[in-house]
Amino acid sequence: MATRNRLTHPKTISDLEVTDEEANQVIGSFFWLLEMAVAAMESSNEAVRNYTKEFSEIIHGIKVGDPNVIAEYRNALRSPEI
């Protein structure tokens, strides 16, 4: 952040100089952030896959008339949480 702040709000010409170490740190930070974004997307995708699978199982249970699924569905409809 210090490098970013110095570059975006320079006070002197020397504030615009970037060392190799600073450049490497910025590049490393970018790739770290990219990895975090990829991990978050993978986690989100997995959650959606799980939800979709469970929802499909419930729909299938309702379609075939599974009494347990229908009972759970009816209980869920009465639940104040919905």
C-alpha positions in Angstrom: 0.0 0.0 0.0 2.9 2.4 0.7 4.2 2.0 -2.8 0.7 2.5 -4.3 0.1 5.6 -2.1 3.5 7.0 -3.0 3.0 6.6 -6.7 -0.6 7.8 -6.8 0.1 10.9 -4.6 3.8 11.8 -5.4 5.3 14.7 -3.5 8.6 14.7 -5.3 10.0 13.2 -8.6 11.8 10.5 -6.5 8.4 9.3 -5.3 7.8 8.0 -8.9 10.8 5.7 -8.8 10.0 2.0 -8.3 12.7 -0.4 -7.1 12.9 -4.0 -8.3 11.9 -5.2 -4.9 8.7 -3.0 -4.9 7.8 -4.2 -8.4 8.3 -7.8 -7.4 6.2 -7.2 -4.3 3.4 -5.6 -6.3 3.5 -8.5 -8.8 3.4 -11.0 -6.0 0.5 -9.3 -4.4 -1.4 -9.3 -7.7 -1.0 -13.0 -8.1 -1.9 -13.6 -4.5 -5.1 -11.6 -5.0 -5.8 -13.5 -8.2 -5.4 -16.9 -6.4 -7.8 -15.7 -3.7 -10.4 -14.7 -6.4 -10.0 -18.1 -8.1 -10.4 -19.9 -4.8 -13.5 -17.9 -3.9 -15.0 -18.7 -7.3 -14.2 -22.4 -7.0 -15.9 -22.4 -3.6 -18.9 -20.6 -4.9 -19.2 -23.0 -7.8 -19.0 -26.0 -5.5 -21.7 -24.5 -3.3 -24.0 -24.0 -6.3 -23.3 -27.5 -7.5 -24.2 -28.9 -4.1 -27.4 -26.8 -3.9 -28.4 -27.8 -7.4 -27.9 -31.5 -6.7 -29.9 -31.3 -3.5 -32.6 -29.3 -5.1 -32.8 -31.8 -8.0 -33.1 -34.7 -5.6 -36.0 -32.9 -3.8 -37.8 -32.2 -7.1 -37.3 -35.8 -8.2 -38.7 -37.0 -4.8 -41.8 -34.8 -5.2 -42.3 -35.9 -8.8 -42.3 -39.6 -7.9 -44.4 -39.0 -4.8 -41.8 -40.0 -2.2 -43.8 -39.6 1.0 -40.8 -38.6 3.1 -39.8 -35.9 0.7 -43.4 -34.6 0.4 -43.7 -34.5 4.2 -40.5 -32.6 4.5 -41.6 -30.2 1.7 -44.9 -29.6 3.5 -43.1 -29.0 6.8 -40.9 -26.5 5.1 -43.9 -24.7 3.6 -45.3 -24.2 7.2 -41.9 -23.0 8.5 -41.8 -19.3 9.4 -38.2 -19.2 8.2 -39.3 -19.3 4.5 
